[in-house]
Amino acid sequence: PDTGHYRLSASISIHQSLKNKLPKGIEFKQMPYKKNLLVAHYEGPFMNYRKAIYALEQYKADYGLVNMAIPYIALPKEVNLVSDSQQVKLEVYYPYF
């Protein structure tokens, strides 16, 4: 691996298709519409939001649910993260079949 560079993966929510309108190097991926989604409401230091992901993973294991995609978080627009210890309120989403 090249230690002088980082690879960043990010996603944003959109409300209309961008297929055939994207610049080179940008991919369009879509979640299946109206499928199952576990949601956890998390409040606490940003560095601990993974505890909510762990809780959702345990729930999935307990009920035999199968992953559809990796979990993701949604930060409110007004949140400006400055440190891992910053107090936040966010949603953790885990898509499943």
C-alpha positions in Angstrom: 0.0 0.0 0.0 1.0 3.6 -0.7 1.4 5.2 2.7 1.4 8.7 1.1 -2.2 8.5 0.0 -5.6 7.7 1.6 -8.6 6.1 0.0 -11.9 7.7 1.1 -15.3 6.2 0.5 -18.4 8.3 1.2 -22.0 8.4 0.3 -24.8 11.0 0.1 -28.5 10.7 0.0 -30.1 11.8 -3.3 -33.7 12.0 -4.5 -33.3 11.5 -8.2 -31.2 9.2 -10.4 -27.8 10.5 -11.5 -27.1 7.6 -13.9 -25.2 8.8 -17.0 -24.6 12.2 -15.4 -21.6 11.3 -13.2 -18.0 12.4 -13.8 -15.4 9.7 -14.4 -14.4 7.9 -11.2 -17.7 8.4 -9.4 -20.1 5.4 -9.1 -23.8 5.4 -8.6 -25.0 2.7 -6.2 -28.6 2.3 -5.0 -30.1 0.6 -2.0 -33.2 -1.5 -2.8 -36.2 0.7 -2.3 -38.5 0.1 0.7 -36.5 -2.8 2.0 -35.8 -3.7 5.6 -33.7 -1.3 7.7 -32.8 -1.5 11.3 -32.4 1.9 13.0 -30.7 2.8 16.2 -30.9 6.3 17.8 -27.5 7.0 19.4 -26.7 9.8 21.7 -23.2 10.2 23.3 -19.6 10.7 22.4 -19.0 10.3 18.6 -16.2 7.8 19.3 -18.7 5.3 20.8 -21.3 5.2 18.0 -20.0 1.8 17.1 -21.8 0.5 20.2 -25.1 1.1 18.4 -23.8 -0.8 15.4 -22.8 -3.7 17.7 -26.3 -3.7 19.3 -27.9 -3.9 15.8 -25.5 -6.7 14.9 -26.6 -8.6 18.1 -30.2 -8.0 17.2 -29.7 -9.4 13.7 -27.9 -12.4 15.1 -30.6 -13.1 17.6 -33.3 -13.0 14.9 -31.4 -14.6 12.1 -31.4 -11.5 9.9 -29.1 -11.4 6.9 -26.9 -8.4 5.9 -27.9 -6.6 2.7 -25.3 -3.9 3.1 -22.8 -2.4 5.6 -24.2 -0.2 8.4 -24.0 3.5 8.0 -24.7 6.6 10.1 -26.6 9.8 9.5 -25.3 13.0 11.1 -27.6 16.0 11.3 -26.5 18.8 8.9 -25.9 21.1 11.8 -23.3 18.9 13.4 -19.7 20.1 13.0 -17.5 17.3 14.4 -14.3 18.7 16.0 -13.3 15.8 18.2 -14.1 12.1 18.8 -15.3 13.0 22.3 -17.9 15.5 21.0 -21.4 14.7 22.1 -23.7 13.9 19.2 -27.2 12.6 18.4 -27.3 10.5 15.3 -29.0 7.6 13.6 -27.3 4.3 12.8 -28.9 2.3 9.9 -28.3 -1.4 9.1 -29.9 -2.7 5.9 -30.9 -6.4 6.0 -32.9 -8.9 3.9 
